[in-house]
């Protein structure tokens, strides 16, 4: 390239610079979009306290209390405080008074009958039983922890052996309710079932036996649990209330129906639920999931 050609190219670049500068120096266009409104800030703690029982305490200034006729009410300032009342155990002493007729030496003393109770000769009450079952099944607190808490906080000597015996007694008393729930499951058209094999002790034999812990779930009726030994007498079913659960199947997978067919015979022999074999329609087994050949992981 000759010097003249280089000069012409240089002059062309210089002639373009003022136009580019004019574009850069142009005033920016105003943003007409409105700013995004922030969501109102909520107080979750304050909202959660609205359903609790309340107690109102009024505070009046000392000078108003000294001369209330000289003042009139124009407003109030409200503040909230959250108090807690720890679990309180109360011993209820029941006295059955014995009377005898006057001026009748041969009269038979009259003593009123004791009102019905959960366990005769025991201090167990419905409120105490509900407390222990709630701590165990809803808050997953074992009996030995409850024994320590009752001793440390309230000075109550309640052994875990006694709580275990109370638990068995309460399970027997709740069997009618369990049977009603099981009946609603038997009349359902769709039930999810899962079982877990558990080795358990055989009292008096010094060995273990295989048991089955069954979990049933229905969308409307919630969960139901059943426990029994294979080839043995069924033990007491677990009666408790837990959160509802579900087990959705992953997409792109097939199910092993043969395993479910083998296990369905146990469902029909379960002592409490006892689904009729003719009413069972196998859909799939979520515990035996196999990937199709050539499917992506």
C-alpha positions, 0 to 999 in steps of 0.5 A: 500500500502506497503512502497516499492510500494509507493517508486516505484510509486514515482520513476516513477513520477520522471522519467517522469518529465525530459520528461515533462520539455523537452517539456516545454523547447522546442523553440516555433514554429514561426508564419508563418501567415502574420499579418492582414492588416488594412483597409485604413483610409478614411476621410468621411468629405473630400469625402463629400465635393468633390461635392460642388462648389469650389472657388480657392484663391492663396496666393503668398509670399510678396517677390515674389510679389515684384520681380516676375521675380527673382522667378520661380514656383516649387510647391504648398501647398493646404489647404481646408476651408469650408464656409457657406452662410446663406439664403439671401432674396432679394427684386426684384423691377420691374419697368414698364416704361410708355412711350408716343409718342413725338409730339402727344398730343392725344397719349395713354401712353404705359406700358408693361404688368407684367410678370406672377407670382404665386399670383398677388398682392403678394410678393410670388415667386417660390423660396420663395414658394419652400423654405417654402415648403422644410422647412415644409415638408422636414425639419419638421419646422412648420410655427410658427417656420419659422415666428420666424426665419425669424423675428430673422435672417432677420427682415422679418414680415411674419405671419404664417397665410399668409404662410398657405394661400400661402401653399394652393395656392401652393397646387392648383398649384401643382395639375397637378403634383400630378395627374400625380403621381397618374396616375402612381400609378393607372397603377402600378401592386403592391401598398402598402396602409395604412390609418390613421383615423384623427378627423378634424374640420368642419368649421362653424358647431362647431364639428369634422368629421372623415377623412382618411389620405391615404399613398400609396407607390410604389417601383419605383414611391415612396410615394403618400398621399391623404386626404379626409373626410368620406361621405364629400367633399375631401379636398386638398391632401398633396403634398410633397416629403419624404423618401421612406418607406416600411412595410415588414410583419413578418414571421410566421403570417397570415393576416385578409383579412376581415378588408382589404376588408372592407377598400378597398371600401374607396380606390376606392372612393378616389377622386384623386387616384380612383383605379378601384375596378376590378383592386384591388387584396387583398394580405393582411392587415399589420395593422391587423396582427394575430398570428396563433394558437399555434405559438411561440411568 
